[in-house]
Amino acid sequence: MLKFEEFKSFSKKNFSFFQEQYQISKKELIILLKWSIPLIVSNLLNNVSYLFVNLIFVGKQSADQLAGVALSNTWTYCTMSLATGLANAMDTLVSQSFGANNLTLVGLTLQRASLVSNASFLIVTALWCITEKFLLLVGQDSEVSYYAQQYSLFLLPGLWFYLQTNVLQKYLQCQGVMWPSIVVGFIMNAFNVLFNFLFVGENYGDFSYKGAALATSISRILAFFLMLAVIKIWKLHEETWFGWKRECLSLQGFKEYLKLGGPASIQHASEAIGFEVLTILAGLLGPGKVPLDAHSVTYNFTQLTYQFPSGISIATSVRVGQLLGSKNESMAKRVSWMAFVISLIFMGIIAIIQYTCRHVIGYIYSDSEDVVQTVAKILPIAALFQIFDGGQTIFQGVVRGMGRVITGALCNFIAFYVISIPLSAVFAFPLDKGVEGLWWGLCVGLVTICVILIIIIFRVNWTTEMDRAFERTKSMNMSQADLENGLELQQKQMAQQENNCGSSTDGVSTSEGSPITTIKVTTEAVVQESYDDDINDKNSDNNNKNNKKNNNSDDEDDDDEDVKSNKKRRGYNNYRTSSHHQMRTNSNNNFRTNSHNNFRTNSSPDFRNEVPDQSVNRCHPQ
């Protein structure tokens, strides 16, 4: 009977444990999907659809112009990826800083990202001005190269605005604010279609393909100002933006940013340049321009479908970074594998659709029967490789969330330049497989790198990654002047909001009909690292001993737990307060993801309800 009762108790405990874990996983899955779906839509709207629309409009006018626009799209995308890749450092820095509640660092990172984008804009502009010379150098047709050059030049007016819009989107996305990207993307694409109707057509002659590029440039300019307006009107910047400060020019800050942004840029650009090399190889195949057109159509379509795993990857990167920053490494690991499974399901469905519709997709882009039939032969290969491409894309996002961007850059380099491109060249030319051989080589490379990344993620020490994230967000690229300045800015902002709300500095104040929650923000959260660990230990022990003497005997057990909790979490505890999360959940911004804060690490009730010695009040109407 005793054994039966023990078994029953054991089974009940295990059932409760698994039920709890199921609910936690379910909540994280909901968060991941809530973030992924808007990001997928945003990627489709901001990165692909305008290219898709431009190709359709131009493709109905001239085959040569279509080839020129396709080459220009490939060239401008891979060169622009050098700049947009640098902004991927925000996936690590902003998400981990936000997860660790280091809001001052979020604003400083935004400023540095904007300045870095300004510098990269000059480099990309210079590269776009030599489009024709580069294409002729690698053996492309002179007429097609000329069309590509002109198309690139008409894209230049919108380049700076696009790069800055990308930075603003990253800034919001890494905080879990996804909806502005969708709103801006829809409006931008609506304008792009409208301007294509106005600027592209037989009546415009040779200006048609230039008009498509001009339509995109104008749309990107409008998108930038619209994004600024959305941020300002909905006050999405109030908690993390303290104005332009000279601390953003810190050399140490730029060093840390480029330490992550440099490899991220190489990772992003190596993939884009890899496809550029394959496009050049396709241009060398014959007869005529059919192989190049077929390759360009297939590449454009796969780039369209690639936005599904890309959106999931960004959401995963942000969530993993936030969880590591909030010291929840076990959930970060779980989210990584959940995202991988979601990607396999998505890409499996897309692969089936792609294979089934392989004889129809080509007609969307071209009226040439030769091009359509060649596309139909390539799409089944592309359907196979995209399943593995989706998997490796997810894990690339995971390593970005960790901050291990060098790993991602190295994997991409191996995938394209050690495996895919050499094999593609062998299959296409010596083995005479044509443009299909190019895609078989690409398929082998991405399958290999997906397997390698699975092994890497499986062997990751997540506790070590959590410690690295904490160290990065605790003192990352912030001098003592940065810290003191951030403290002063936060105090001023809290004092202003306190006056507006009419709250006192001693506790919680309420008024009839308008309950107010007073939020205490510790100054130690900003200057914690200026104190030595030994002083923390001594003060913590002395304070807890005094508490033991003054409290009743009924509270002694709780005090013992406080001593253990404070010792275990020294250096961590001042960065997180439960009141901050209540503030985010009850914020005036109804568009923020309310579920995000509910799933942050709840490692210790004592730790999260700790009352600091020095505090100011921050209030928001609930």
Backbone torsions as a table, in degrees:
resi	resn	phi	psi	omega
1	MET	NA	-39.5	179.3
2	LEU	-64.5	-42.2	179.9
3	LYS	-64.3	-37.6	179.3
4	PHE	-64.6	-41.8	178.8
5	GLU	-64.9	-39.3	177.8
6	GLU	-64.3	-42.4	178.6
7	PHE	-64.1	-40.4	179.6
8	LYS	-64.2	-42.8	178.5
9	SER	-65.2	-41.7	179.2
10	PHE	-63.3	-43.2	-179.6
11	SER	-65.3	-39.0	-179.6
12	LYS	-65.1	-41.7	179.2
13	LYS	-64.6	-43.4	-179.7
14	ASN	-66.1	-39.5	178.4
15	PHE	-62.9	-42.0	178.7
16	SER	-63.9	-39.2	-180.0
17	PHE	-63.8	-48.8	-178.8
18	PHE	-66.8	-34.6	177.3
19	GLN	-64.9	-40.7	178.0
20	GLU	-64.6	-44.1	179.7
21	GLN	-64.9	-35.8	177.7
22	TYR	-63.7	-43.3	-179.9
23	GLN	-65.3	-39.6	178.4
24	ILE	-64.0	-45.7	-180.0
25	SER	-63.9	-38.2	179.1
26	LYS	-62.8	-42.7	179.4
27	LYS	-64.8	-42.3	178.6
28	GLU	-65.8	-36.0	177.4
29	LEU	-63.8	-40.3	178.3
30	ILE	-63.3	-43.1	177.9
31	ILE	-60.6	-46.0	-177.6
32	LEU	-61.2	-43.0	179.6
33	LEU	-70.1	-39.0	178.9
34	LYS	-62.6	-32.2	178.4
35	TRP	-85.1	-37.4	-174.4
36	SER	-67.7	-44.9	-176.2
37	ILE	-60.7	-47.9	175.4
38	PRO	-61.7	-35.6	-179.7
39	LEU	-69.8	-36.3	176.0
40	ILE	-62.2	-47.5	178.7
41	VAL	-61.9	-42.4	179.6
42	SER	-62.3	-43.2	178.2
43	ASN	-62.2	-43.2	179.4
44	LEU	-62.0	-39.9	-176.8
45	LEU	-76.0	-40.1	-171.4
46	ASN	-93.2	-25.1	-173.1
47	ASN	-109.5	-27.0	-168.5
48	VAL	-123.3	-45.2	-167.0
49	SER	-60.6	-35.7	179.9
50	TYR	-67.7	-33.9	174.6
51	LEU	-67.4	-40.9	178.5
52	PHE	-59.8	-47.1	-179.9
53	VAL	-64.2	-44.0	-179.0
54	ASN	-61.8	-42.0	179.4
55	LEU	-63.7	-39.1	179.7
56	ILE	-64.4	-46.2	-179.4
57	PHE	-64.7	-45.0	-177.1
58	VAL	-73.7	-36.3	-177.0
59	GLY	-61.9	-25.3	178.8
60	LYS	-79.1	-9.9	-176.8
61	GLN	-96.8	-49.8	-173.1
62	SER	-157.1	136.5	177.9
63	ALA	-67.9	-38.3	179.2
64	ASP	-66.5	-41.6	177.5
65	GLN	-65.9	-36.8	176.7
66	LEU	-60.7	-44.8	178.9
67	ALA	-63.8	-39.8	179.1
68	GLY	-65.4	-42.9	178.4
69	VAL	-65.6	-39.8	178.8
70	ALA	-62.9	-44.2	177.2
71	LEU	-63.7	-41.5	179.2
72	SER	-64.2	-42.1	178.1
73	ASN	-59.1	-42.4	179.7
74	THR	-66.1	-45.6	-179.1
75	TRP	-65.2	-47.1	-178.5
76	THR	-68.0	-34.4	179.7
77	TYR	-67.1	-45.3	-175.5
78	CYS	-72.2	-33.6	176.6
79	THR	-74.7	-38.6	178.3
80	MET	-67.8	-25.0	178.9
81	SER	-64.9	-22.7	173.9
82	LEU	-61.3	-38.7	-179.8
83	ALA	-80.5	-46.9	-179.5
84	THR	-67.4	-29.7	177.1
85	GLY	-65.0	-34.6	176.9
86	LEU	-61.3	-34.9	179.2
87	ALA	-68.8	-16.1	178.4
88	ASN	-67.1	-13.6	173.2
89	ALA	-60.3	-25.6	178.9
90	MET	-66.3	-27.3	177.8
91	ASP	-57.8	-35.9	178.7
92	THR	-86.7	-54.1	-170.9
93	LEU	-67.4	-48.6	-176.3
94	VAL	-71.6	-44.4	-177.4
95	SER	-65.0	-42.7	179.4
96	GLN	-70.4	-38.8	177.6
97	SER	-65.0	-41.0	178.8
98	PHE	-66.6	-41.4	177.7
99	GLY	-64.3	-33.0	179.2
100	ALA	-88.1	4.2	177.2
101	ASN	67.9	25.7	176.9
102	ASN	-95.2	77.4	-171.3
103	LEU	-72.4	-29.9	177.2
104	THR	-61.3	-40.4	-178.9
105	LEU	-68.0	-29.2	176.3
106	VAL	-60.7	-46.6	179.3
107	GLY	-65.9	-40.4	178.7
108	LEU	-64.7	-38.1	178.9
109	THR	-65.1	-38.9	176.4
110	LEU	-59.8	-44.0	-179.3
111	GLN	-64.1	-43.0	179.5
112	ARG	-66.4	-38.1	178.4
113	ALA	-63.0	-40.0	179.0
114	SER	-64.7	-42.3	179.7
115	LEU	-67.1	-40.1	177.9
116	VAL	-64.4	-38.0	177.8
117	SER	-64.8	-34.9	176.6
118	ASN	-61.6	-43.1	179.8
119	ALA	-67.3	-42.2	-178.9
120	SER	-68.3	-26.7	177.0
121	PHE	-58.2	-40.6	-179.7
122	LEU	-64.9	-39.3	-179.8
123	ILE	-66.9	-45.7	-178.6
124	VAL	-65.1	-38.8	177.7
125	THR	-58.5	-44.7	178.9
126	ALA	-61.7	-39.2	-179.9
127	LEU	-68.4	-37.9	179.7
128	TRP	-67.8	-28.0	-179.5
129	CYS	-73.2	-14.7	179.7
130	ILE	-113.2	25.7	-178.4
131	THR	-56.3	-50.6	-176.6
132	GLU	-63.4	-44.6	-179.5
133	LYS	-60.8	-41.6	-179.8
134	PHE	-65.5	-45.2	-178.1
135	LEU	-65.0	-38.2	176.2
136	LEU	-66.9	-34.9	-179.7
137	LEU	-63.6	-33.4	-178.7
138	VAL	-95.5	12.2	170.1
139	GLY	91.2	19.4	179.3
140	GLN	-81.0	159.6	179.7
141	ASP	-60.6	138.4	-175.0
142	SER	-64.4	-41.3	-179.1
143	GLU	-67.3	-43.8	178.3
144	VAL	-63.5	-39.8	179.1
145	SER	-63.5	-37.4	178.2
146	TYR	-64.4	-45.6	178.0
147	TYR	-60.3	-40.3	179.7
148	ALA	-63.9	-40.4	178.9
149	GLN	-62.6	-47.6	-178.5
150	GLN	-64.5	-39.7	179.1
151	TYR	-63.3	-42.0	-179.9
152	SER	-63.3	-41.2	-179.2
153	LEU	-64.6	-35.2	179.5
154	PHE	-78.3	-11.0	172.5
155	LEU	-84.9	-18.0	-174.7
156	LEU	-58.4	-40.5	-177.2
157	PRO	-57.5	-27.6	-178.2
158	GLY	-98.0	1.4	-174.1
159	LEU	-64.1	-52.3	-177.6
160	TRP	-59.0	-42.4	-178.6
161	PHE	-65.5	-37.1	178.7
162	TYR	-65.1	-43.4	-179.0
163	LEU	-64.0	-41.0	179.6
164	GLN	-71.0	-35.7	175.7
165	THR	-64.0	-38.6	177.4
166	ASN	-60.9	-41.0	178.1
167	VAL	-64.2	-44.0	179.3
168	LEU	-63.8	-38.9	177.9
169	GLN	-63.9	-43.7	177.6
170	LYS	-60.7	-42.4	180.0
171	TYR	-57.0	-43.2	-179.7
172	LEU	-77.6	-43.7	-176.7
173	GLN	-61.6	-38.5	-179.0
174	CYS	-71.0	-10.0	172.9
175	GLN	-100.3	1.1	-180.0
176	GLY	88.3	14.0	179.5
177	VAL	-102.6	102.9	-171.2
178	MET	-103.6	-26.8	-168.0
179	TRP	-64.7	-31.6	-179.2
180	PRO	-60.8	-34.1	179.9
181	SER	-62.6	-37.3	-180.0
182	ILE	-70.1	-46.1	-179.0
183	VAL	-60.1	-49.1	-179.6
184	VAL	-64.5	-39.8	-179.8
185	GLY	-62.3	-43.3	178.6
186	PHE	-62.0	-46.2	-178.4
187	ILE	-65.7	-41.8	179.4
188	MET	-60.7	-43.8	-178.6
189	ASN	-70.0	-33.7	176.2
190	ALA	-62.3	-43.2	176.9
191	PHE	-65.8	-37.6	-179.2
192	ASN	-63.1	-43.6	177.5
193	VAL	-64.0	-43.4	179.7
194	LEU	-60.3	-46.4	-178.7
195	PHE	-69.2	-31.1	175.2
196	ASN	-65.1	-39.8	175.6
197	PHE	-61.5	-36.0	-177.0
198	LEU	-78.8	-35.2	-170.6
199	PHE	-104.2	-14.7	-174.9
200	VAL	-114.6	132.6	178.3
201	GLY	165.4	168.2	-178.5
202	GLU	-62.9	-28.1	-178.6
203	ASN	-67.4	-20.6	-177.1
204	TYR	-93.0	-8.2	177.5
205	GLY	61.4	-128.4	-177.3
206	ASP	-70.4	-12.7	179.8
207	PHE	-77.9	-10.3	-173.6
208	SER	-55.2	-51.9	-176.9
209	TYR	-68.9	-30.6	174.7
210	LYS	-67.9	-36.4	178.5
211	GLY	-62.8	-34.3	177.4
212	ALA	-64.1	-42.6	178.0
213	ALA	-66.2	-40.7	178.8
214	LEU	-63.8	-37.9	177.3
215	ALA	-60.2	-41.8	179.0
216	THR	-66.7	-41.0	179.8
217	SER	-61.3	-47.2	-179.9
218	ILE	-62.7	-40.2	179.9
219	SER	-63.3	-39.3	179.5
220	ARG	-68.0	-36.5	177.1
221	ILE	-63.6	-45.3	178.6
222	LEU	-63.9	-37.1	-179.4
223	ALA	-62.3	-39.5	-179.6
224	PHE	-62.0	-49.5	-178.4
225	PHE	-68.4	-32.5	177.2
226	LEU	-67.3	-39.8	178.4
227	MET	-63.3	-43.0	176.6
228	LEU	-60.5	-41.3	-179.5
229	ALA	-64.5	-41.8	179.3
230	VAL	-62.4	-45.5	-179.8
231	ILE	-62.0	-41.8	-178.3
232	LYS	-70.6	-46.8	-175.5
233	ILE	-66.1	-43.8	-178.7
234	TRP	-89.6	4.3	175.1
235	LYS	54.0	45.9	-178.5
236	LEU	-78.2	-4.7	-175.4
237	HIS	-105.8	-7.7	-167.5
238	GLU	-60.7	-38.2	-173.8
239	GLU	-81.4	-17.7	-173.4
240	THR	-126.2	-1.9	-177.8
241	TRP	-115.3	121.6	-178.9
242	PHE	-118.7	22.4	-179.8
243	GLY	87.2	163.9	178.4
244	TRP	-69.0	129.7	-178.4
245	LYS	-129.8	149.6	-179.1
246	ARG	-66.7	-19.1	178.6
247	GLU	-62.5	-22.2	178.8
248	CYS	-68.3	-15.4	178.9
249	LEU	-90.0	5.5	179.5
250	SER	-56.3	129.2	179.4
251	LEU	-62.5	-37.1	178.2
252	GLN	-64.3	-36.6	178.4
253	GLY	-65.5	-45.0	177.6
254	PHE	-65.8	-35.4	179.0
255	LYS	-61.9	-44.6	179.8
256	GLU	-67.0	-39.5	179.8
257	TYR	-64.4	-48.2	-178.5
258	LEU	-71.0	-25.0	176.3
259	LYS	-61.2	-34.1	176.2
260	LEU	-94.6	-38.9	-176.9
261	GLY	-70.5	-34.1	-179.9
262	GLY	-60.3	-57.1	176.7
263	PRO	-61.3	-35.6	177.9
264	ALA	-63.5	-38.0	177.3
265	SER	-66.2	-43.1	177.9
266	ILE	-62.8	-41.6	178.6
267	GLN	-60.0	-46.3	-178.0
268	HIS	-69.7	-43.5	-176.2
269	ALA	-72.3	-34.2	-178.5
270	SER	-62.3	-36.5	177.2
271	GLU	-68.9	-45.6	-179.5
272	ALA	-64.8	-43.1	179.8
273	ILE	-68.0	-32.9	176.2
274	GLY	-59.5	-43.6	175.9
275	PHE	-68.0	-32.2	176.5
276	GLU	-62.6	-42.3	178.6
277	VAL	-62.6	-42.0	178.2
278	LEU	-64.1	-36.5	177.1
279	THR	-65.0	-40.3	177.4
280	ILE	-63.3	-42.3	177.7
281	LEU	-63.0	-38.3	178.1
282	ALA	-64.3	-34.3	178.3
283	GLY	-68.3	-19.5	179.1
284	LEU	-87.1	-10.1	179.2
285	LEU	-83.3	156.8	179.3
286	GLY	-125.5	-179.9	-2.1
287	PRO	-85.3	152.0	176.8
288	GLY	61.9	-149.0	-177.3
289	LYS	-104.1	10.8	-177.7
290	VAL	-62.3	-47.6	179.3
291	PRO	-59.6	-41.7	179.9
292	LEU	-65.8	-44.8	179.5
293	ASP	-63.1	-43.4	-179.5
294	ALA	-64.5	-43.1	177.6
295	HIS	-62.7	-42.9	-178.4
296	SER	-65.0	-40.7	178.1
297	VAL	-64.0	-45.8	-179.9
298	THR	-64.5	-43.0	179.4
299	TYR	-62.2	-43.1	179.7
300	ASN	-63.7	-39.8	-179.8
301	PHE	-69.2	-42.7	179.2
302	THR	-68.1	-30.8	174.6
303	GLN	-65.5	-34.0	176.5
304	LEU	-64.2	-49.6	-178.7
305	THR	-72.4	-24.8	179.1
306	TYR	-63.9	-22.0	-177.9
307	GLN	-65.6	-19.5	176.9
308	PHE	-66.6	-58.1	176.7
309	PRO	-66.8	-27.8	178.6
310	SER	-64.1	-42.3	177.3
311	GLY	-64.4	-42.5	177.3
312	ILE	-63.8	-37.9	-180.0
313	SER	-63.3	-42.8	178.9
314	ILE	-64.2	-44.7	178.5
315	ALA	-61.2	-41.0	179.0
316	THR	-65.3	-42.7	179.1
317	SER	-59.8	-45.5	179.9
318	VAL	-64.7	-45.7	-176.8
319	ARG	-67.7	-41.9	177.9
320	VAL	-62.5	-42.9	178.3
321	GLY	-62.0	-42.5	179.6
322	GLN	-66.4	-41.6	-179.5
323	LEU	-67.2	-39.6	176.2
324	LEU	-66.8	-39.7	177.7
325	GLY	-64.7	-29.3	179.0
326	SER	-96.0	12.7	173.4
327	LYS	66.8	39.6	177.2
328	ASN	-121.6	71.5	-173.2
329	GLU	-70.0	-32.1	-178.8
330	SER	-65.5	-39.3	178.5
331	MET	-72.2	-32.8	176.3
332	ALA	-61.0	-41.7	177.9
333	LYS	-63.5	-43.9	-178.6
334	ARG	-64.6	-41.9	179.2
335	VAL	-61.9	-37.9	-179.5
336	SER	-59.5	-46.2	-178.2
337	TRP	-75.3	-32.0	175.0
338	MET	-62.6	-42.0	179.1
339	ALA	-63.8	-37.5	178.8
340	PHE	-62.1	-44.0	179.4
341	VAL	-65.6	-42.4	178.2
342	ILE	-59.2	-42.4	-179.8
343	SER	-63.3	-42.6	179.1
344	LEU	-60.6	-40.1	179.2
345	ILE	-65.8	-48.3	179.0
346	PHE	-56.8	-52.7	-173.8
347	MET	-71.7	-28.1	174.9
348	GLY	-64.1	-43.6	177.6
349	ILE	-63.8	-44.1	179.6
350	ILE	-63.2	-39.5	180.0
351	ALA	-62.4	-40.3	178.8
352	ILE	-64.2	-45.9	178.7
353	ILE	-62.5	-42.8	-178.1
354	GLN	-62.9	-42.1	179.5
355	TYR	-68.6	-41.6	-178.1
356	THR	-65.4	-36.4	-175.3
357	CYS	-101.2	21.6	-173.1
358	ARG	-63.3	-27.8	-179.0
359	HIS	-85.8	-4.8	-176.3
360	VAL	-108.2	-34.1	-172.2
361	ILE	-58.3	-38.2	-178.0
362	GLY	-59.3	-32.6	-178.4
363	TYR	-68.2	-19.1	178.5
364	ILE	-64.8	-31.8	-174.2
365	TYR	-102.5	-31.2	-171.2
366	SER	-146.6	152.2	176.0
367	ASP	-96.3	-3.9	-178.6
368	SER	-75.4	124.3	-179.8
369	GLU	-64.4	-38.0	179.8
370	ASP	-62.4	-42.9	179.2
371	VAL	-65.0	-44.1	-178.4
372	VAL	-62.5	-42.9	-179.4
373	GLN	-67.8	-37.3	177.7
374	THR	-67.9	-39.9	176.6
375	VAL	-60.6	-40.3	179.7
376	ALA	-61.8	-29.2	178.1
377	LYS	-78.5	-29.7	-176.8
378	ILE	-83.0	-35.5	-172.2
379	LEU	-57.5	-38.6	176.6
380	PRO	-61.1	-36.6	177.0
381	ILE	-66.7	-43.5	179.1
382	ALA	-63.4	-35.7	178.7
383	ALA	-62.4	-39.5	179.1
384	LEU	-67.9	-48.2	-175.2
385	PHE	-69.5	-26.0	-177.2
386	GLN	-69.0	-27.8	176.6
387	ILE	-61.0	-46.9	-179.9
388	PHE	-75.8	-31.7	176.8
389	ASP	-63.1	-38.7	176.8
390	GLY	-63.4	-41.6	179.1
391	GLY	-63.2	-45.9	-179.2
392	GLN	-69.7	-28.4	177.2
393	THR	-65.7	-40.0	177.9
394	ILE	-61.0	-47.7	-177.5
395	PHE	-71.4	-24.9	171.3
396	GLN	-63.8	-38.3	176.2
397	GLY	-66.4	-36.6	178.7
398	VAL	-62.8	-47.0	-178.6
399	VAL	-68.0	-29.0	174.0
400	ARG	-67.2	-41.1	177.9
401	GLY	-62.4	-33.6	176.0
402	MET	-72.1	-29.0	-172.1
403	GLY	98.1	8.2	-179.6
404	ARG	-94.6	60.0	-174.4
405	VAL	-70.8	-24.9	178.2
406	ILE	-64.1	-37.9	177.0
407	THR	-59.8	-45.9	179.0
408	GLY	-63.8	-41.3	179.7
409	ALA	-64.4	-41.6	-179.9
410	LEU	-65.3	-40.8	179.2
411	CYS	-63.5	-43.4	178.6
412	ASN	-64.0	-40.0	179.4
413	PHE	-62.2	-44.7	179.6
414	ILE	-64.4	-43.7	-176.5
415	ALA	-59.2	-43.3	-173.8
416	PHE	-92.4	-45.9	-168.3
417	TYR	-96.2	-16.5	176.8
418	VAL	-100.2	-33.5	-174.2
419	ILE	-111.9	-62.9	-167.9
420	SER	-64.0	-55.6	-174.3
421	ILE	-64.2	-46.7	176.9
422	PRO	-59.7	-43.4	179.2
423	LEU	-65.9	-39.9	179.3
424	SER	-60.7	-43.3	179.5
425	ALA	-63.5	-39.8	179.4
426	VAL	-66.9	-46.2	-179.0
427	PHE	-64.6	-39.7	-173.4
428	ALA	-75.4	-37.8	-172.2
429	PHE	-106.6	-67.5	-178.9
430	PRO	-60.7	-40.7	-179.5
431	LEU	-86.6	-4.4	173.4
432	ASP	57.7	42.0	176.8
433	LYS	-92.2	-4.1	176.5
434	GLY	66.3	-149.0	-176.7
435	VAL	-66.9	-26.3	175.6
436	GLU	-64.0	-36.6	177.9
437	GLY	-62.5	-34.7	176.9
438	LEU	-58.9	-42.6	-177.3
439	TRP	-76.9	-27.8	174.7
440	TRP	-66.6	-40.4	176.7
441	GLY	-62.7	-41.3	177.5
442	LEU	-62.7	-40.1	-179.5
443	CYS	-62.0	-46.0	-179.2
444	VAL	-61.5	-43.0	-178.9
445	GLY	-63.1	-43.5	-177.1
446	LEU	-73.7	-32.7	174.5
447	VAL	-63.0	-44.3	-179.1
448	THR	-62.1	-46.7	-176.2
449	ILE	-70.6	-29.5	176.0
450	CYS	-63.7	-43.0	178.2
451	VAL	-63.8	-42.0	179.5
452	ILE	-61.8	-43.4	-179.6
453	LEU	-67.6	-34.9	175.7
454	ILE	-59.9	-43.8	179.0
455	ILE	-64.2	-42.3	-179.4
456	ILE	-62.3	-48.3	-178.7
457	ILE	-65.5	-36.0	179.8
458	PHE	-64.2	-30.7	-175.9
459	ARG	-97.8	3.7	-177.7
460	VAL	-67.0	138.0	171.5
461	ASN	-90.7	100.0	-172.2
462	TRP	-70.2	-28.8	176.7
463	THR	-64.6	-40.9	177.0
464	THR	-63.2	-41.6	178.9
465	GLU	-64.6	-35.6	177.1
466	MET	-64.3	-43.6	178.9
467	ASP	-62.8	-40.5	178.2
468	ARG	-63.9	-40.0	179.0
469	ALA	-63.5	-40.6	179.5
470	PHE	-65.2	-45.5	179.1
471	GLU	-61.9	-36.7	-178.9
472	ARG	-67.2	-40.7	-176.6
473	THR	-85.0	-19.5	-178.7
474	LYS	-73.0	-47.3	-175.1
475	SER	-130.5	13.2	-175.1
476	MET	-59.1	121.9	174.2
477	ASN	42.7	29.1	178.0
478	MET	-122.5	116.2	175.8
479	SER	-76.2	174.8	177.1
480	GLN	-61.6	-34.8	177.1
481	ALA	-63.6	-39.6	176.5
482	ASP	-58.4	-46.8	-175.2
483	LEU	-64.4	-47.3	-178.9
484	GLU	-64.8	-39.4	178.8
485	ASN	-65.7	-41.7	178.1
486	GLY	-62.6	-39.1	177.8
487	LEU	-62.5	-45.4	179.9
488	GLU	-61.5	-41.8	-179.8
489	LEU	-65.0	-42.9	-179.8
490	GLN	-64.7	-41.1	-180.0
491	GLN	-62.9	-41.8	178.9
492	LYS	-62.8	-42.9	-178.6
493	GLN	-66.3	-42.0	179.8
494	MET	-64.8	-40.5	-179.7
495	ALA	-63.5	-39.6	179.3
496	GLN	-65.0	-43.6	179.6
497	GLN	-68.8	-32.7	178.0
498	GLU	-63.2	-43.1	179.0
499	ASN	-65.0	-38.7	-179.8
500	ASN	-65.7	-36.1	-177.3
501	CYS	-85.3	-17.4	179.8
502	GLY	74.9	27.2	-178.2
503	SER	-93.7	158.4	176.9
504	SER	-89.6	172.9	-177.5
505	THR	-99.2	9.7	-175.3
506	ASP	-103.9	-19.0	-176.3
507	GLY	179.3	-133.9	-176.4
508	VAL	-107.8	130.2	176.8
509	SER	-122.7	142.2	-180.0
510	THR	-133.2	157.4	174.5
511	SER	-130.0	155.6	-176.6
512	GLU	-63.2	131.6	176.8
513	GLY	81.0	-10.7	-178.2
514	SER	-144.1	76.7	180.0
515	PRO	-62.7	138.4	-178.1
516	ILE	-118.2	132.9	174.8
517	THR	-101.3	120.6	178.8
518	THR	-92.2	127.3	-174.7
519	ILE	-112.8	122.4	-179.2
520	LYS	-91.1	125.2	-179.6
521	VAL	-114.4	118.2	-175.4
522	THR	-76.4	138.0	174.1
523	THR	-74.1	-21.3	179.4
524	GLU	-68.2	-19.9	178.7
525	ALA	-65.2	-23.4	-178.5
526	VAL	-95.4	-35.5	-174.2
527	VAL	-109.2	17.0	-176.6
528	GLN	-55.9	-41.5	-174.3
529	GLU	-71.1	-7.9	179.5
530	SER	-78.6	-9.4	179.6
531	TYR	-101.5	147.3	179.3
532	ASP	-76.8	152.2	178.6
533	ASP	-62.7	-34.3	-178.6
534	ASP	-64.4	-40.2	179.0
535	ILE	-65.7	-39.3	177.4
536	ASN	-59.9	-45.5	-179.9
537	ASP	-59.7	-46.6	-176.3
538	LYS	-64.7	-48.3	180.0
539	ASN	-62.6	-40.2	-179.6
540	SER	-62.6	-44.8	-179.5
541	ASP	-65.2	-44.3	-178.4
542	ASN	-64.4	-43.2	-179.9
543	ASN	-62.0	-42.6	-178.5
544	ASN	-70.6	-33.0	176.3
545	LYS	-65.6	-42.0	177.8
546	ASN	-64.0	-37.9	178.1
547	ASN	-63.1	-37.5	-179.5
548	LYS	-63.5	-38.3	-177.6
549	LYS	-71.1	-35.2	-173.7
550	ASN	-85.7	-26.0	-176.0
551	ASN	-82.3	160.6	176.1
552	ASN	-70.4	164.8	-178.0
553	SER	-65.2	-24.9	179.9
554	ASP	-68.0	-20.2	-176.8
555	ASP	-99.9	3.1	-174.9
556	GLU	-64.3	-39.6	-179.6
557	ASP	-63.2	-39.6	179.4
558	ASP	-64.9	-37.4	179.5
559	ASP	-65.9	-38.8	177.3
560	ASP	-59.9	-40.8	178.7
561	GLU	-65.6	-35.4	178.0
562	ASP	-63.6	-40.7	179.9
563	VAL	-61.2	-47.3	-180.0
564	LYS	-63.5	-42.9	-177.5
565	SER	-64.6	-41.3	-178.9
566	ASN	-67.7	-38.3	178.4
567	LYS	-66.8	-40.4	-175.9
568	LYS	-69.3	-31.8	-172.7
569	ARG	-113.1	24.8	178.8
570	ARG	-62.1	141.8	-177.4
571	GLY	85.8	-17.1	179.8
572	TYR	-105.7	-35.3	-161.3
573	ASN	-65.2	-26.1	-176.0
574	ASN	-81.9	-3.4	-177.5
575	TYR	-89.7	-13.2	-175.6
576	ARG	-130.9	131.8	172.2
577	THR	-133.9	144.8	-177.3
578	SER	-67.7	-27.7	-179.4
579	SER	-65.2	-31.6	178.3
580	HIS	-62.5	-40.6	-179.2
581	HIS	-70.1	-33.2	174.9
582	GLN	-63.7	-38.5	178.6
583	MET	-59.7	-44.7	-178.1
584	ARG	-66.3	-40.3	-177.5
585	THR	-67.3	-36.2	-175.7
586	ASN	-100.1	19.5	-177.4
587	SER	-64.1	155.8	176.1
588	ASN	-64.2	-21.9	-178.3
589	ASN	-78.8	99.3	-177.7
590	ASN	-72.2	-8.6	-176.4
591	PHE	-89.5	-11.9	-179.9
592	ARG	-69.1	154.9	-177.6
593	THR	-74.9	104.7	-176.1
594	ASN	-67.8	-29.9	-176.2
595	SER	-72.4	-18.4	-174.1
596	HIS	-58.1	-47.9	-174.2
597	ASN	-73.6	-23.2	-178.7
598	ASN	-68.7	-19.1	-175.2
599	PHE	-109.2	12.1	175.3
600	ARG	-68.3	164.4	-175.8
601	THR	-62.8	126.2	176.6
602	ASN	-110.9	64.5	-168.4
603	SER	-72.0	-28.5	-178.6
604	SER	-160.0	125.1	178.6
605	PRO	-61.6	-37.0	-179.5
606	ASP	-64.1	-44.4	-178.4
607	PHE	-63.7	-41.5	-174.0
608	ARG	-78.9	-20.4	-180.0
609	ASN	-103.3	14.3	-178.4
610	GLU	-62.5	135.0	-179.9
611	VAL	-100.1	119.4	-177.6
612	PRO	-73.9	161.3	179.1
613	ASP	-71.8	-42.4	-179.6
614	GLN	-111.8	128.7	-177.7
615	SER	-151.3	157.3	170.9
616	VAL	-125.6	160.9	-176.2
617	ASN	-98.7	140.0	175.5
618	ARG	-130.3	124.0	-173.5
619	CYS	-125.3	147.2	174.9
620	HIS	-139.6	137.8	172.6
621	PRO	-61.2	132.8	178.8
622	GLN	-84.2	NA	NA
